[in-house]
């Protein structure tokens, strides 16, 4: 499957049937049987109420379960992480006890342009439908109402996915969990942070902003209402316009 020109990839569910949990040596044995390439995806599944995925930059941080200076922290319970460049990736949980019990993963990623990329197995990540956020505009500052209008033209359902494309050095994607955080563009306590430039996010009910100064205030924010079935009612247009106008008004005070 080609993800809208972003990547063609193999998708690996971390730990297979074990998922992301505290089990001694399970992830070392799991990686031994696989070869990871640039553009592949890792899927971490776990209970987000008790766990997370913390990417650290060095082997020593992984070895000693040091989560003090993470690259990225994910805690959605279904994290899809793109392997964007060659080299070693280190993932731990910030729960020290669980990390010390074996909940850590090291992945060596290689780049082979000649390698044919197989389609991702649907049993790992059911890609029912992928929406590229912003369509041809991608994820960038465009105008204050653009992403509101974009979302209103779509019907999102459980199992759908959002694909955020943007310049990795210029932007990021923060999943936030509260209406006030969305309203006031507050990046202080995100549920997850994505910054690969090609982020695939599985949908529940979610709100997204950019943490870059001025971007969210200029309209780079997205609220997605997800229906469980095809007859799930969308947000009423007047309700949506009222909420959005309040958001815009708040930026001028």
N, C-alpha and C positions, 0 to 999 in steps of 0.2 A: 504494500500500500504506500503510495506517495502522499505525504502529508502536505498537500497544497504547495509544493515546491520548496518546503522547508527542509525536510529530511526524509529519506527512505530508511527504514530501520527494522532491526529485530528487537522485540520487546521481551525482557526477562522479568518474571516475577521473582523478587528476591526471596530465597529460601524455599521456593516452590511451595509445597503443601504446608511447610512449617511457618511460612510468612516471616515477619520481622519480630523476633522474640529472643529471649535469653536462653540459648542452648550452646553448650561448649562445642567448639570446632565445627558447627554445622555450616557456617558461612565460608570457612576455609575449604572444606570439602566441596561445597557448592560451586565456588569459583574455579576449582581445579578442573572441572568438567566442561568449562565454557571458554570461549574466546570472544572478547568484547572489542567492538570497533567503534570508531567515531560515527556518531549518528544513532547508535543504539540507545534504547531506553531501559531504565531500571524502574520497576514498580514496587514500592514498599506498601504492604498492607498490614494494618495493626489497629488496635483500639486507641484512638487519639486522646481518650480521657486519661490514659496511663502511660503514654509513650510518645516518642517523636523520632525524627531522623535528623541528626546533626552532622553536617559535612565539615570536616576539619582539614587543615592544609598539610599536615605532616604526619609521618609514621609514628613519631614519638607521642603526639597528641592522641593518636589512636591507641598506641600501646598502653599509655597510662590513663586512658579514659578522661582526658582533659578537654572539657567542652567550653572553656573560658573564652576562647576567641574563635568562634565558628565562622566558616565562610557563609553558610546558609543553614537555617533551621526550618524544617518542615514539620507540621503537625496536623495534617488534614485526615490522616488515617488511610489515605489512598494517594500517595505521592508519586508522581511520574517525573523522573529526573532524566534529562538528556545528557549523554556523554558527548561533550562538544569538542574535545581536543584530546590528543594522545597524552599518555602519562598515567600516573597513579592517582586514584580517587580513594579517599578515606571517609567512611561513614560510621558513626557510633550513635548510641542513644545518650542523651544527657543524664539519664538515670545511672548514676555511678555504679550501683550494685548490679544492675542488669548488664551494663557494659562489661564490668569485671567478670561476669558470668559467661561472657562470650558473645554478647550482642554488639558485634562490630564487623565491618566489612571492608576489605581492600580490593579494589578492582583495577587491573592493569588494562588500559585501553590502547589499542594499536590502530594505525591508519593504513589501509590497503586499498587504494583507488580501484584496483582491478578486481576486487572481491565482489561477486554478485550478492545483492542483498535480498534475502527471502522476505515474503510478506509476514507481518506479525501474526502470531497465533491468537485467534479471537478468544480462546478460553483464558488467556492471561489478562487481556484488557479489552473488553467488549466495546469496540469503537463503533457504536451504532450510528453516530453522526458527528462530524467535526465542523465547527463553525470557526472560520478565520475571523478573529475580532477586527472590526473596522473594514473588512473586505480589502479592497485595493489600498486603502489608507494605512492599514496595519495599526499598530499601537503607538500613537504619537500625538503630540499637541496639534489639534486641527482647528476645531471651533468648539465653543462651550456646550453645544447641544448635540454634537455629532454622535457620541456613543449612546446617548439616551435614544435618539431617533433610530440608530442602528438596532438596538435591542428590541425596540417596539415592533419592528418588522419581522421578528423571529418568534418561533415557538420552541422553547427549550424544555427538554424532558430528561428525567433521570437516565443516566447512561450516556448522554451526549457529552461532547468535549469541546472546550474552547482552545484555539491555537493562537497564542500571542506572538507576533513577529515584530521585532524592533531592533534598533542598533544597541548591541550589548553594552557598549561603553557610554551610551547616552541615556539609557532608561532602565526600568525594572518593572516588575508586577508584584504588588502586595495584595494578598488575600486578607481581608479584614472581616471581623465578625460582629460589628455593631453599627446601627444606623447613625449614631452620633459621630463615630469615627469616619464614616463615609461622608456625612454632611460637612464636617469640619476638616476633612483631609488630614486626619490624624494617623501618622504611620507608626506610633509608638509601640503598639502591641499587635502585630500582624499574626494571623493564623498560619500563614506561610509566606515565604519570600521566594520569588522566581527571578532569575537574572541571567538566563542563558542566551536570550535573544530569540529563542524558539521554544516556548513553553507550552506544553500540552497539559490542560487542567480538566479533570473530570468534574462534572457538575453535580452540585446539590442545590442549595440556595446560597448564592455567593455575591460578594461585593468586592470590587477590585479598584485600586488606586495606584498611582505612581508616587514614589517617595522623593523624586527629584524636585528640588525647590521650584515652586511656581507651576509645575506641570498639572497637578491635580486641580489646583485653583483655576487653571485655564480650561478645565473641562476633561482632563485625562483621567476619567473615572467611569466605572461601569458597574451597574447593578443588574443582576440576572435573577429573574423569578422562574423557578423550575417547576414544571407540572409533572405529576407522576404518570398521567395518562394523556392521550391525545385530546381529550375533551376538557383538560384543565383550563379554567378561565384565565385569560391574561389580565394584567393590571388595567383598570379602567383608564382611558386616556386622560380624563380630567384629573384623576388622582395622581397619575404620573406627572402631568404638567405642574400640578400644585407642588408636589415634592421637589421637582427640579427647580421651579422658580424660587422656592425657599432656599435651596442650595446656592443658587446664583446670588440671591439677595444677601446671604450671609457673608459672601466674599467682599461686599462693598461696605461692610461695617467695621 
